[in-house]
Amino acid sequence: MPDQTAPTRWDAALALDTRRVGRPLWHYESVASTMPLAHDLARDGAPDGTVILAEEQTAGRGRRGRAWVAPRGGAILCSTICRPPLHPDGLFLLVAAFGVGLCWGIERATGLRPQIKWPNDLLLDGRKLAGVLCESRLGGDGLAHAVVGFGLNVNLGPDDLPAPTPGALPPTSLALALGAAVERRDLLRAILIGIDEAYALIWEGQTETLREEWESRLAGRGERVRVETDGGPRVGEFIGVDADGALLLTIGGRTERILVGDVVLGPRRTTPDELAEKI
């Protein structure tokens, strides 16, 4: 184990009936971030499906280096070590499995039905509920391992949620959506079982089934959206995703393929390109 406060093993206490995910499940009171801890364990030989769970992260981070902040005990903060039968170029499927599994688990535990915002956020009533982050390490002949982390807002009130950054969707939590606190252990168990079932689709070669389930939950599909990219905003009709998980955007009769970016849904500022179209 890395030099951390000693963890407690939780998979037996949760009575997890999974094949891979959460076997084992290590629970920490406080860590800087579950992601680097999981990478360390993976390098030390931790098995496929090992989960690191923390009550608190002092330096949590999300996609594209953004900070992830949640008060102690108010969220579910996990990272999972994965050793899937995938080429490094196919890791989009791993992100899809975690997004779908999170949705399944949340539905079973609460009755709520989240959507997925490309590429890796969960939405509820148009607000951000959770984020998923995937990092990989390569070996001599391909993928050595991947770590998939997620942060899910559970029992956070309005004053606990961070202010949204400009252009971003406002955050929410399950407790706010339900009007009552959620039992986090029961929710965690449901989520890990859901992720295990979705992850099994990769191992069983049922990747098309996984893709269909993921795409059926995509927010904004078939609508006019704005995508913030490193090269500037792109606005067009979101027609779907390709085999690599890239977003397909139709602009002026042409289809553009976007690998990295943020989809902006709802009210947004008009771009210069849109102004030009109206003239």
N, C-alpha and C positions, 0 to 999 in steps of 0.2 A: 504493500500500500504506500502511496505517496505520503509525504510529511504533512498530515492534516490531523485535526481532531478525529479520534477513532470513530468510524461510522458504525451504524447498526444495520444488520441484515434484516430486511423487511419482507422478502417474498413469501416466507412461510407464514408470517403474521397476517398478510393480506389474503392468504389462501389462493394465490395466483394459479389459475389453471391455464397456463400458456405453454407454448412449445419452445419459444426462444426469448421473447421480450420480457425482461424483468427476472430472469433466472441467471444470475442473481440480481437483486435489487439492493443497492447500498444507500442508506439514508444518512445524510450529514446535517448537522444543525446549521452550520455556516461555512461557506466556501467563498473564495474570490469569484470563481465562475465554474460551473460544472463542465464546460467544454474542454479546457486544457486538462482538467483532472481526468476526464474520460480518455483523452488522447494518451496520457501517461499510463493509464491502466491497460489500454489497448497495446501499447508498445511492450508492456510487461506480460502480454499473453492472455489478457482477460477474454472470455469467450464471447461469441456472437450473442447479442441480446442483453449484455450487461447494462444495467441502468444505474445512473447516479442521480439521486434526488436530494435537493437541498431546501431547507426551510428559508434560507436567506442567501443571496449572492451580493457580495460587496462590490463586485466589478463585473456585473452581468453585461452581456452585449448581444446585440441582434444582428440582423443582416446589414451588410455594407458598413460595419464598424459602429453602428449606432448603439447607444447605451440602452439597456433594458433595466428599468427600475421598478421594484415592487416591494412593499413593506413586508416585514417578516411574517410568514404564516398566511399571507393573503393570496398567494398564487401557488400554482404547481410549476416547479422549475426542475426540469429533467434533461439529462443527456443520455443517449443510448449508443453503445458501441455496436456497429453493424459490420458484418463481413459477408455481404450478399454476393451471389453469383452474377455480378454485373461488371461490365467494362466501365472504366472511369467516365466515359462519355455518356453512360446511361444512368447516372446518379439522379437525374430528374425523377426517375421512377421511385427512388427511395424517399425523396421529398414528398412525392405524391402519396406513397403508402402512409407516411406519418400524418399528412393532412387528412386523408380519408379516415384513418384509424381514430384520430382525434374527434372527427365529426361523429363517427359511429359511437364512440364511448360517451360523448356529451349527450347525444340523443337518447341513449339507453338510460343514462343516469338522471337526466333532467327533462326530457321531452322536447328540448329546444333543438332546432335544426340550423346549424351554422352553414355559411357559405365559405368558399375559398376564393380569396383574391390573389390572382396571379402575381408572383409565383408561389408565395408561401405564407400568406396571412389567413387567419380565420376571422370572419365577420359575423356579427349578429345585429340584425336590424340596421345595417349600414355602418356599424361601428366596429373598431378593431377589438377582437376578443383574445387573440393569441397570435404568436409569431413562431415560425419554424426556421431553423438555421442548420445547414449541412456543410460539414468540412470533411475533406478526405486526405489521406496520405497514401502515396504510391509506393509499391514495392518493386522488386526486380522485374516481375513479369505482369504488372498491372496494379490493381487495387490492393493495398495492404489492409486498410480498414477505413471506415467512415464513422463519423460521429454526428448524430442528428440530435440537436437540442431544441426544446420548445419551452416557452413561457406562456402560461394560461392564466388569465385574470379570473380568480374565483370569488373570494370574499372581500372585494375591494369596494369601498364606498366612493362617492363623488370626490371627496377631498383626498383620497388615496391615489387617484389616477393622475398620471402626468398630463400636463397641457400638451395638446397636439402641436406638432411642428407645422409651419406654413405649408398648406397644400395637402396635409395628411388628414386621414379620417380621425375623428375623435375616438377615444378608447371607451370600452365598457367592460363589465364583468358579469359573470353568471348571477351573482347575488343581485345586482341591479336589474337584470332582465327578469329574474324570478320574484323579486321583492322579498327575498328571504335568504339566509345564509345556507351554504351548501356543505354537506359533510364531505370533507376533502378525501378521506381515505376511501370511501365508497366510490367517489368520482375517480380517484386515481386508479383503482382496480378496474373500473369499467373502461377507462382510457387505455390502459396497458393491454387489456384483452383485445380491444378494438384495433390497436396498432399491431398486435401480434397477428391478428387475422388478416389485416391488409398486407403486412410484411410477408406472410405465408404465400400470398399470391405471386410474389416475385420468385420465391423458391420453387413453387409449383409450376412455373412457366405460364401463369395466367395473367400476363402483363396487359393484355388487351382489356380484360375485365377490369383491372385496376385503373387503366387509363379512362375507360368509359365512366367509371364511378367518379373519378376525380373531375373529369370534364363536365359531368352532370351538375356539379356544385359550383362551377366557376361563375363568380359575380361579373356582370357586365358583358357577358358573351352575347353577341348579336347587337350590341349597342355601340354608340359613338362614344369613345373614351379618349382620354389623354394619357400618354405614357411618357413619364419623365426619364430620359436617358442621359448618359454622359455627353452625348452630342447635342443635347437640347430636347425640347418637348416634341412629340409626334402625336398627331391627332387623326383618328380615323375610326373605321368600324372594326371592332374586335371580333374576328371571325373564327378564332379557335387557336389551337396550338399544334405544332408539328411533332414528329416522332421524338425529337430531342427535348421537347418541352418549351421550345421557343414560341413566343407570342406572335401570332399572325395578325397584322393590322392592314386593312385596305385603305389606301390613301390615293385619291384621284385616279381610281381604276387600277392601281398597282398594289401588289401585296408585299409588304415589308416584313422581314423576319427580325424579331427583337429578342436577344438573348438575356440582356441585363437591363432592368428598368423598374419603375414603379408605376402601376396603373392608378390613375386618379379618377375616382368615381364621384358622381354628384356634382354640385355647383363648383365651377372653376373659372379662373380668369381666361379671357379670350386671348389666343395666341396671335402673333403677327400673320401666320399662315391663314388662320381662320378669318381675320379681318380682310386679307387680300381676296379670299373667296367671295366675300360679300360685296366687294367693289365692282 
